[in-house]
Amino acid sequence: MTDAAPTEPVTTRPGGRLLAETALRFCVIYFGLFCLLITFIPLALLGPLTRWTRRYHGPPDMALTDPVTGWVGRTLFGVDAVYRVDSGAGDQTAVWVLVFCLLVVAVVATAVWTALDPRPSSPRVRAWFALFLRLCLGGQMVGFGFAKLIPTQMPAPTLAQLLQPYGDLSPASVLWLQVGSSYPYEMTLGAVEVIAGLLLFVSRTAVLGAAACLASTAHILLLNMTFDIPEKLLAAHLLLISLFLLAPYLRRLVDVFVRQRPCEPLTLPSLFTDNRKNRIATWVVVAIGLWVALGSGYDRWVVWQEQSGAASPKSELYGIWDVRDFTLDGQPVPPLTTDENRWQRLVFDDPQAATYQRMNGELVPARADFLPNGQLELTTLTDTTGGQAGHESPFATLSTERPSPDRLLLRGELHDRPVAIILERVDPNSFPLRSRGFHWVQDYPYFR
């Protein structure tokens, strides 16, 4: 068995052969450019060395295309098409414009290629290109899968998110929190993606892997479309690549699964004329798959330890704290929902983060700095767009005292006014989302 994708001998009419050959050449150019410029394939193939590239927030090649996408965006579409490195979104204006540019390049290059060389491409061209797509698709699926198999892509709800009203959540947050609320579910999704990707690195299981990738990427695309996740372009292209790899088998798959008829195996074009080289190529591709899996698994394990491990950093005052007494300017402030100064709760999660909840339920994130003298400074985050947050002067400087593990006293100044706050710690497991658990027997459904 050689490590290449199978194809059938061409038996169609001349017009059909020309159409198939033109489609193949278009796919070679378009998908080749897409995989190299827009996906993380170059990084995924670095395996465990990928962590050295963490300074990149997106595909490093995107910066090289900014002059082109910027000009095309301004000239043809009247938009600013510069890639936002601090965004992480895959459906940016720059990416859409780049895909348009790749489409134009692929059409023009296909026409020139066909005009200069109308002869059918060598079967080895098809074999090498199919192998390239298998590596690209497999690397992406393995990377996506390990981000869920070691549940870091969609972490469990934070303490502040436990207090956020459901109606205030965006569709993307609903999906993220829904999946992150059940690690077994998230890990199962990841296992399917990892297995589908790894199957592509073995020639004998490549068809099964492509079919599994087709189902998985269709599911991903559906979620991205219905929950407005900004990775629709990538998911759609991964689905198209899965279809391309399955295309030579579609007639046989219909015969087996729909028409219940036997089918003959396809002729497998080899990568080389020498059988020994083909065997070596097979094992090299398998080794690449294991290398990619090792890199993805190691990277996600490190992230898991940083996020959720026993030694993962947490705030000194970690927890949800209910405000029991709030004194401002020496006067007790009653818990009225119309009061703009009083707090309802104070939440500490990450080491340098805090969230206070106003009486009307609004959650306001802030930076929390614990000073060596035991004081706590809270600073308003001036940038809530997802970029680097700037900081103003602290709006609160408070001394902290914990008479008991579940009681907290804060004294100091809030917006240049003296304040004293007494808080009690809330058990996070008092929320049904964290404490409900699993039940085999339920006489009635449990909805709250």
Contacts in CASP RR format, 6 or more apart in sequence:
PFRMAT RR
TARGET T0000
AUTHOR 0000-0000-0000
METHOD contacts of the structure
MODEL  1
MTDAAPTEPVTTRPGGRLLAETALRFCVIYFGLFCLLITFIPLALLGPLT
RWTRRYHGPPDMALTDPVTGWVGRTLFGVDAVYRVDSGAGDQTAVWVLVF
CLLVVAVVATAVWTALDPRPSSPRVRAWFALFLRLCLGGQMVGFGFAKLI
PTQMPAPTLAQLLQPYGDLSPASVLWLQVGSSYPYEMTLGAVEVIAGLLL
FVSRTAVLGAAACLASTAHILLLNMTFDIPEKLLAAHLLLISLFLLAPYL
RRLVDVFVRQRPCEPLTLPSLFTDNRKNRIATWVVVAIGLWVALGSGYDR
WVVWQEQSGAASPKSELYGIWDVRDFTLDGQPVPPLTTDENRWQRLVFDD
PQAATYQRMNGELVPARADFLPNGQLELTTLTDTTGGQAGHESPFATLST
ERPSPDRLLLRGELHDRPVAIILERVDPNSFPLRSRGFHWVQDYPYFR
1 203 0 8 1.000
1 204 0 8 1.000
1 268 0 8 1.000
1 282 0 8 1.000
2 127 0 8 1.000
2 203 0 8 1.000
2 268 0 8 1.000
2 269 0 8 1.000
2 270 0 8 1.000
2 271 0 8 1.000
2 278 0 8 1.000
2 281 0 8 1.000
2 282 0 8 1.000
3 131 0 8 1.000
3 203 0 8 1.000
3 271 0 8 1.000
3 278 0 8 1.000
3 281 0 8 1.000
3 282 0 8 1.000
3 284 0 8 1.000
3 285 0 8 1.000
4 124 0 8 1.000
4 127 0 8 1.000
4 128 0 8 1.000
4 130 0 8 1.000
4 131 0 8 1.000
4 203 0 8 1.000
4 268 0 8 1.000
4 269 0 8 1.000
4 270 0 8 1.000
4 271 0 8 1.000
4 278 0 8 1.000
5 126 0 8 1.000
5 127 0 8 1.000
5 130 0 8 1.000
5 131 0 8 1.000
5 134 0 8 1.000
5 206 0 8 1.000
5 245 0 8 1.000
5 248 0 8 1.000
5 269 0 8 1.000
6 248 0 8 1.000
6 249 0 8 1.000
6 265 0 8 1.000
6 266 0 8 1.000
6 267 0 8 1.000
6 268 0 8 1.000
6 269 0 8 1.000
7 123 0 8 1.000
7 126 0 8 1.000
7 127 0 8 1.000
7 248 0 8 1.000
7 266 0 8 1.000
7 267 0 8 1.000
7 269 0 8 1.000
8 248 0 8 1.000
8 266 0 8 1.000
8 267 0 8 1.000
9 267 0 8 1.000
10 17 0 8 1.000
10 20 0 8 1.000
10 120 0 8 1.000
12 20 0 8 1.000
17 120 0 8 1.000
18 118 0 8 1.000
21 114 0 8 1.000
21 120 0 8 1.000
21 121 0 8 1.000
22 110 0 8 1.000
22 114 0 8 1.000
24 121 0 8 1.000
24 125 0 8 1.000
24 126 0 8 1.000
24 129 0 8 1.000
25 110 0 8 1.000
25 113 0 8 1.000
25 114 0 8 1.000
25 121 0 8 1.000
26 106 0 8 1.000
26 107 0 8 1.000
26 110 0 8 1.000
27 129 0 8 1.000
27 244 0 8 1.000
28 125 0 8 1.000
28 129 0 8 1.000
29 105 0 8 1.000
29 106 0 8 1.000
29 109 0 8 1.000
29 110 0 8 1.000
29 113 0 8 1.000
30 102 0 8 1.000
30 103 0 8 1.000
30 106 0 8 1.000
31 133 0 8 1.000
31 136 0 8 1.000
31 237 0 8 1.000
31 240 0 8 1.000
31 241 0 8 1.000
31 244 0 8 1.000
32 132 0 8 1.000
32 136 0 8 1.000
33 102 0 8 1.000
33 105 0 8 1.000
33 106 0 8 1.000
34 99 0 8 1.000
34 102 0 8 1.000
34 237 0 8 1.000
35 41 0 8 1.000
35 132 0 8 1.000
35 133 0 8 1.000
35 136 0 8 1.000
36 42 0 8 1.000
36 61 0 8 1.000
37 59 0 8 1.000
37 61 0 8 1.000
37 62 0 8 1.000
37 65 0 8 1.000
37 98 0 8 1.000
37 102 0 8 1.000
38 59 0 8 1.000
38 61 0 8 1.000
38 62 0 8 1.000
38 95 0 8 1.000
38 98 0 8 1.000
38 99 0 8 1.000
38 233 0 8 1.000
38 234 0 8 1.000
38 237 0 8 1.000
39 59 0 8 1.000
39 136 0 8 1.000
39 140 0 8 1.000
39 234 0 8 1.000
40 58 0 8 1.000
40 59 0 8 1.000
40 140 0 8 1.000
41 135 0 8 1.000
41 136 0 8 1.000
41 139 0 8 1.000
41 140 0 8 1.000
42 59 0 8 1.000
42 60 0 8 1.000
42 61 0 8 1.000
43 50 0 8 1.000
43 53 0 8 1.000
43 56 0 8 1.000
43 59 0 8 1.000
43 60 0 8 1.000
44 50 0 8 1.000
44 139 0 8 1.000
44 140 0 8 1.000
44 142 0 8 1.000
44 143 0 8 1.000
44 292 0 8 1.000
44 296 0 8 1.000
45 135 0 8 1.000
45 139 0 8 1.000
45 288 0 8 1.000
45 291 0 8 1.000
45 292 0 8 1.000
46 52 0 8 1.000
46 53 0 8 1.000
46 295 0 8 1.000
47 291 0 8 1.000
47 292 0 8 1.000
47 294 0 8 1.000
47 295 0 8 1.000
47 296 0 8 1.000
47 298 0 8 1.000
48 291 0 8 1.000
48 294 0 8 1.000
48 295 0 8 1.000
48 298 0 8 1.000
48 299 0 8 1.000
49 295 0 8 1.000
50 295 0 8 1.000
50 296 0 8 1.000
50 299 0 8 1.000
51 298 0 8 1.000
51 299 0 8 1.000
51 302 0 8 1.000
53 60 0 8 1.000
56 85 0 8 1.000
57 85 0 8 1.000
57 86 0 8 1.000
57 87 0 8 1.000
57 88 0 8 1.000
58 83 0 8 1.000
58 85 0 8 1.000
58 88 0 8 1.000
62 83 0 8 1.000
62 85 0 8 1.000
62 94 0 8 1.000
62 95 0 8 1.000
62 98 0 8 1.000
63 83 0 8 1.000
63 85 0 8 1.000
65 83 0 8 1.000
65 94 0 8 1.000
65 98 0 8 1.000
65 101 0 8 1.000
66 82 0 8 1.000
66 83 0 8 1.000
66 94 0 8 1.000
68 98 0 8 1.000
68 101 0 8 1.000
69 81 0 8 1.000
69 82 0 8 1.000
69 83 0 8 1.000
69 94 0 8 1.000
69 97 0 8 1.000
69 98 0 8 1.000
69 101 0 8 1.000
70 80 0 8 1.000
70 81 0 8 1.000
70 82 0 8 1.000
70 94 0 8 1.000
70 97 0 8 1.000
72 81 0 8 1.000
72 97 0 8 1.000
72 100 0 8 1.000
72 101 0 8 1.000
73 79 0 8 1.000
73 80 0 8 1.000
73 81 0 8 1.000
73 93 0 8 1.000
73 97 0 8 1.000
74 80 0 8 1.000
74 81 0 8 1.000
77 97 0 8 1.000
79 93 0 8 1.000
79 97 0 8 1.000
80 93 0 8 1.000
81 93 0 8 1.000
81 94 0 8 1.000
81 96 0 8 1.000
81 97 0 8 1.000
81 98 0 8 1.000
82 94 0 8 1.000
83 92 0 8 1.000
83 94 0 8 1.000
83 95 0 8 1.000
84 92 0 8 1.000
84 94 0 8 1.000
86 386 0 8 1.000
86 387 0 8 1.000
86 388 0 8 1.000
87 386 0 8 1.000
88 230 0 8 1.000
89 230 0 8 1.000
89 231 0 8 1.000
90 230 0 8 1.000
90 231 0 8 1.000
90 233 0 8 1.000
90 234 0 8 1.000
91 230 0 8 1.000
91 231 0 8 1.000
91 232 0 8 1.000
91 233 0 8 1.000
92 230 0 8 1.000
95 233 0 8 1.000
96 233 0 8 1.000
99 233 0 8 1.000
123 269 0 8 1.000
124 269 0 8 1.000
124 270 0 8 1.000
124 271 0 8 1.000
126 269 0 8 1.000
127 269 0 8 1.000
127 270 0 8 1.000
127 271 0 8 1.000
128 271 0 8 1.000
130 245 0 8 1.000
131 271 0 8 1.000
131 285 0 8 1.000
133 241 0 8 1.000
133 244 0 8 1.000
133 245 0 8 1.000
134 200 0 8 1.000
134 201 0 8 1.000
134 206 0 8 1.000
134 210 0 8 1.000
134 245 0 8 1.000
134 285 0 8 1.000
135 200 0 8 1.000
135 201 0 8 1.000
135 285 0 8 1.000
135 288 0 8 1.000
136 241 0 8 1.000
137 197 0 8 1.000
137 200 0 8 1.000
137 210 0 8 1.000
137 213 0 8 1.000
137 238 0 8 1.000
137 241 0 8 1.000
137 242 0 8 1.000
137 245 0 8 1.000
138 196 0 8 1.000
138 197 0 8 1.000
138 198 0 8 1.000
138 200 0 8 1.000
138 201 0 8 1.000
138 213 0 8 1.000
138 289 0 8 1.000
138 292 0 8 1.000
139 197 0 8 1.000
139 289 0 8 1.000
139 292 0 8 1.000
139 296 0 8 1.000
140 234 0 8 1.000
140 238 0 8 1.000
141 193 0 8 1.000
141 194 0 8 1.000
141 196 0 8 1.000
141 197 0 8 1.000
141 200 0 8 1.000
141 213 0 8 1.000
141 216 0 8 1.000
141 238 0 8 1.000
142 193 0 8 1.000
142 194 0 8 1.000
142 197 0 8 1.000
142 198 0 8 1.000
142 289 0 8 1.000
142 292 0 8 1.000
142 293 0 8 1.000
142 296 0 8 1.000
143 193 0 8 1.000
143 194 0 8 1.000
143 292 0 8 1.000
143 296 0 8 1.000
144 153 0 8 1.000
144 190 0 8 1.000
144 193 0 8 1.000
144 220 0 8 1.000
145 189 0 8 1.000
145 190 0 8 1.000
145 191 0 8 1.000
145 192 0 8 1.000
145 193 0 8 1.000
145 194 0 8 1.000
145 296 0 8 1.000
146 190 0 8 1.000
146 194 0 8 1.000
146 293 0 8 1.000
146 296 0 8 1.000
146 297 0 8 1.000
146 299 0 8 1.000
146 300 0 8 1.000
147 153 0 8 1.000
147 190 0 8 1.000
147 296 0 8 1.000
147 300 0 8 1.000
148 154 0 8 1.000
148 179 0 8 1.000
148 186 0 8 1.000
148 187 0 8 1.000
148 189 0 8 1.000
148 190 0 8 1.000
148 193 0 8 1.000
149 187 0 8 1.000
149 190 0 8 1.000
149 191 0 8 1.000
149 193 0 8 1.000
149 194 0 8 1.000
149 297 0 8 1.000
149 300 0 8 1.000
150 187 0 8 1.000
150 297 0 8 1.000
150 300 0 8 1.000
150 301 0 8 1.000
150 303 0 8 1.000
150 304 0 8 1.000
151 180 0 8 1.000
151 183 0 8 1.000
151 186 0 8 1.000
151 187 0 8 1.000
151 304 0 8 1.000
152 300 0 8 1.000
152 303 0 8 1.000
152 304 0 8 1.000
152 307 0 8 1.000
152 308 0 8 1.000
153 186 0 8 1.000
154 176 0 8 1.000
154 177 0 8 1.000
154 179 0 8 1.000
154 180 0 8 1.000
154 186 0 8 1.000
155 180 0 8 1.000
155 307 0 8 1.000
155 308 0 8 1.000
156 180 0 8 1.000
156 181 0 8 1.000
156 183 0 8 1.000
156 308 0 8 1.000
157 177 0 8 1.000
157 180 0 8 1.000
157 181 0 8 1.000
157 433 0 8 1.000
158 349 0 8 1.000
159 319 0 8 1.000
159 320 0 8 1.000
159 347 0 8 1.000
159 348 0 8 1.000
159 349 0 8 1.000
159 355 0 8 1.000
159 428 0 8 1.000
160 347 0 8 1.000
160 349 0 8 1.000
160 355 0 8 1.000
160 363 0 8 1.000
160 365 0 8 1.000
161 173 0 8 1.000
161 177 0 8 1.000
162 320 0 8 1.000
162 428 0 8 1.000
162 431 0 8 1.000
162 433 0 8 1.000
162 434 0 8 1.000
163 320 0 8 1.000
163 345 0 8 1.000
163 347 0 8 1.000
163 357 0 8 1.000
163 363 0 8 1.000
164 363 0 8 1.000
165 361 0 8 1.000
166 174 0 8 1.000
169 177 0 8 1.000
170 228 0 8 1.000
171 226 0 8 1.000
171 227 0 8 1.000
171 228 0 8 1.000
172 227 0 8 1.000
172 228 0 8 1.000
172 229 0 8 1.000
172 230 0 8 1.000
174 227 0 8 1.000
175 223 0 8 1.000
175 227 0 8 1.000
175 229 0 8 1.000
179 185 0 8 1.000
179 186 0 8 1.000
179 189 0 8 1.000
180 186 0 8 1.000
181 433 0 8 1.000
192 212 0 8 1.000
192 216 0 8 1.000
193 216 0 8 1.000
194 293 0 8 1.000
195 212 0 8 1.000
196 209 0 8 1.000
196 212 0 8 1.000
196 213 0 8 1.000
196 216 0 8 1.000
197 209 0 8 1.000
197 212 0 8 1.000
197 213 0 8 1.000
198 289 0 8 1.000
198 293 0 8 1.000
199 205 0 8 1.000
199 206 0 8 1.000
199 208 0 8 1.000
199 209 0 8 1.000
199 212 0 8 1.000
200 206 0 8 1.000
200 209 0 8 1.000
200 210 0 8 1.000
200 213 0 8 1.000
200 245 0 8 1.000
201 285 0 8 1.000
201 286 0 8 1.000
201 288 0 8 1.000
201 289 0 8 1.000
201 290 0 8 1.000
201 292 0 8 1.000
202 285 0 8 1.000
202 286 0 8 1.000
203 268 0 8 1.000
203 282 0 8 1.000
203 285 0 8 1.000
206 245 0 8 1.000
207 245 0 8 1.000
207 246 0 8 1.000
207 249 0 8 1.000
210 242 0 8 1.000
210 245 0 8 1.000
210 246 0 8 1.000
211 242 0 8 1.000
211 246 0 8 1.000
211 253 0 8 1.000
213 238 0 8 1.000
213 241 0 8 1.000
213 242 0 8 1.000
213 245 0 8 1.000
214 239 0 8 1.000
214 242 0 8 1.000
214 243 0 8 1.000
214 246 0 8 1.000
217 235 0 8 1.000
217 238 0 8 1.000
217 239 0 8 1.000
217 242 0 8 1.000
218 239 0 8 1.000
220 231 0 8 1.000
220 235 0 8 1.000
220 238 0 8 1.000
221 232 0 8 1.000
221 235 0 8 1.000
221 236 0 8 1.000
221 239 0 8 1.000
223 229 0 8 1.000
224 230 0 8 1.000
224 231 0 8 1.000
224 232 0 8 1.000
224 235 0 8 1.000
225 232 0 8 1.000
246 253 0 8 1.000
248 266 0 8 1.000
249 266 0 8 1.000
251 263 0 8 1.000
252 263 0 8 1.000
252 264 0 8 1.000
252 266 0 8 1.000
255 261 0 8 1.000
255 262 0 8 1.000
255 263 0 8 1.000
256 262 0 8 1.000
256 263 0 8 1.000
270 278 0 8 1.000
271 277 0 8 1.000
271 278 0 8 1.000
271 281 0 8 1.000
272 278 0 8 1.000
272 281 0 8 1.000
305 311 0 8 1.000
305 312 0 8 1.000
306 312 0 8 1.000
313 350 0 8 1.000
313 351 0 8 1.000
314 349 0 8 1.000
314 350 0 8 1.000
314 351 0 8 1.000
315 348 0 8 1.000
315 349 0 8 1.000
315 350 0 8 1.000
315 351 0 8 1.000
315 352 0 8 1.000
315 353 0 8 1.000
315 354 0 8 1.000
315 368 0 8 1.000
316 348 0 8 1.000
316 351 0 8 1.000
316 370 0 8 1.000
317 348 0 8 1.000
317 376 0 8 1.000
317 400 0 8 1.000
317 402 0 8 1.000
317 408 0 8 1.000
318 348 0 8 1.000
318 349 0 8 1.000
319 347 0 8 1.000
319 348 0 8 1.000
319 349 0 8 1.000
319 425 0 8 1.000
319 426 0 8 1.000
319 428 0 8 1.000
320 345 0 8 1.000
320 347 0 8 1.000
320 425 0 8 1.000
320 426 0 8 1.000
320 428 0 8 1.000
321 345 0 8 1.000
321 346 0 8 1.000
321 347 0 8 1.000
321 348 0 8 1.000
321 408 0 8 1.000
321 423 0 8 1.000
321 424 0 8 1.000
321 425 0 8 1.000
321 426 0 8 1.000
322 344 0 8 1.000
322 345 0 8 1.000
322 423 0 8 1.000
322 424 0 8 1.000
322 425 0 8 1.000
322 426 0 8 1.000
323 335 0 8 1.000
323 342 0 8 1.000
323 343 0 8 1.000
323 344 0 8 1.000
323 345 0 8 1.000
323 346 0 8 1.000
323 421 0 8 1.000
323 422 0 8 1.000
323 423 0 8 1.000
324 422 0 8 1.000
324 423 0 8 1.000
324 424 0 8 1.000
325 332 0 8 1.000
325 420 0 8 1.000
325 421 0 8 1.000
325 422 0 8 1.000
326 332 0 8 1.000
326 333 0 8 1.000
326 335 0 8 1.000
326 342 0 8 1.000
326 343 0 8 1.000
326 419 0 8 1.000
326 420 0 8 1.000
326 421 0 8 1.000
326 422 0 8 1.000
327 333 0 8 1.000
327 419 0 8 1.000
327 420 0 8 1.000
327 421 0 8 1.000
328 341 0 8 1.000
328 342 0 8 1.000
328 414 0 8 1.000
328 417 0 8 1.000
328 418 0 8 1.000
328 419 0 8 1.000
329 417 0 8 1.000
329 418 0 8 1.000
330 418 0 8 1.000
330 420 0 8 1.000
333 339 0 8 1.000
333 341 0 8 1.000
333 342 0 8 1.000
334 342 0 8 1.000
335 342 0 8 1.000
335 344 0 8 1.000
335 359 0 8 1.000
336 342 0 8 1.000
336 359 0 8 1.000
337 359 0 8 1.000
337 360 0 8 1.000
338 359 0 8 1.000
338 360 0 8 1.000
339 359 0 8 1.000
340 358 0 8 1.000
340 359 0 8 1.000
341 414 0 8 1.000
341 415 0 8 1.000
342 358 0 8 1.000
342 359 0 8 1.000
343 356 0 8 1.000
343 357 0 8 1.000
343 358 0 8 1.000
343 359 0 8 1.000
343 421 0 8 1.000
344 357 0 8 1.000
344 358 0 8 1.000
344 359 0 8 1.000
344 361 0 8 1.000
345 356 0 8 1.000
345 357 0 8 1.000
345 426 0 8 1.000
346 354 0 8 1.000
346 355 0 8 1.000
346 356 0 8 1.000
346 357 0 8 1.000
346 410 0 8 1.000
346 421 0 8 1.000
346 423 0 8 1.000
347 354 0 8 1.000
347 355 0 8 1.000
347 356 0 8 1.000
347 357 0 8 1.000
347 363 0 8 1.000
348 354 0 8 1.000
348 368 0 8 1.000
349 355 0 8 1.000
352 367 0 8 1.000
352 368 0 8 1.000
352 369 0 8 1.000
353 365 0 8 1.000
353 366 0 8 1.000
353 367 0 8 1.000
353 368 0 8 1.000
354 365 0 8 1.000
354 366 0 8 1.000
354 367 0 8 1.000
354 368 0 8 1.000
354 378 0 8 1.000
355 363 0 8 1.000
355 364 0 8 1.000
355 365 0 8 1.000
355 366 0 8 1.000
356 363 0 8 1.000
356 364 0 8 1.000
356 366 0 8 1.000
356 378 0 8 1.000
357 363 0 8 1.000
357 364 0 8 1.000
358 364 0 8 1.000
364 380 0 8 1.000
365 381 0 8 1.000
365 384 0 8 1.000
366 378 0 8 1.000
366 379 0 8 1.000
366 380 0 8 1.000
366 381 0 8 1.000
366 395 0 8 1.000
367 378 0 8 1.000
367 379 0 8 1.000
367 380 0 8 1.000
367 381 0 8 1.000
367 389 0 8 1.000
367 391 0 8 1.000
368 376 0 8 1.000
368 377 0 8 1.000
368 378 0 8 1.000
369 376 0 8 1.000
369 377 0 8 1.000
369 379 0 8 1.000
369 394 0 8 1.000
370 376 0 8 1.000
371 377 0 8 1.000
374 399 0 8 1.000
374 400 0 8 1.000
375 397 0 8 1.000
375 398 0 8 1.000
375 399 0 8 1.000
375 400 0 8 1.000
376 396 0 8 1.000
376 397 0 8 1.000
376 398 0 8 1.000
376 399 0 8 1.000
376 400 0 8 1.000
376 410 0 8 1.000
377 394 0 8 1.000
377 396 0 8 1.000
377 397 0 8 1.000
377 398 0 8 1.000
378 394 0 8 1.000
378 395 0 8 1.000
378 396 0 8 1.000
378 397 0 8 1.000
378 398 0 8 1.000
379 391 0 8 1.000
379 392 0 8 1.000
379 393 0 8 1.000
379 394 0 8 1.000
379 395 0 8 1.000
380 391 0 8 1.000
380 392 0 8 1.000
380 395 0 8 1.000
381 389 0 8 1.000
381 390 0 8 1.000
381 391 0 8 1.000
382 389 0 8 1.000
382 390 0 8 1.000
382 391 0 8 1.000
382 392 0 8 1.000
383 389 0 8 1.000
383 390 0 8 1.000
395 414 0 8 1.000
395 415 0 8 1.000
396 412 0 8 1.000
396 413 0 8 1.000
396 414 0 8 1.000
396 415 0 8 1.000
396 419 0 8 1.000
397 412 0 8 1.000
397 413 0 8 1.000
398 410 0 8 1.000
398 411 0 8 1.000
398 412 0 8 1.000
398 413 0 8 1.000
398 414 0 8 1.000
398 419 0 8 1.000
398 421 0 8 1.000
399 410 0 8 1.000
399 411 0 8 1.000
399 412 0 8 1.000
400 408 0 8 1.000
400 409 0 8 1.000
400 410 0 8 1.000
401 408 0 8 1.000
401 409 0 8 1.000
401 410 0 8 1.000
401 411 0 8 1.000
402 408 0 8 1.000
402 409 0 8 1.000
403 409 0 8 1.000
405 425 0 8 1.000
406 424 0 8 1.000
406 425 0 8 1.000
407 422 0 8 1.000
407 423 0 8 1.000
407 424 0 8 1.000
407 425 0 8 1.000
408 422 0 8 1.000
408 423 0 8 1.000
408 424 0 8 1.000
408 425 0 8 1.000
409 420 0 8 1.000
409 421 0 8 1.000
409 422 0 8 1.000
409 423 0 8 1.000
410 419 0 8 1.000
410 420 0 8 1.000
410 421 0 8 1.000
410 423 0 8 1.000
411 419 0 8 1.000
411 420 0 8 1.000
411 421 0 8 1.000
412 418 0 8 1.000
412 419 0 8 1.000
412 420 0 8 1.000
413 419 0 8 1.000
428 434 0 8 1.000
429 435 0 8 1.000
432 448 0 8 1.000
436 446 0 8 1.000
439 446 0 8 1.000
END
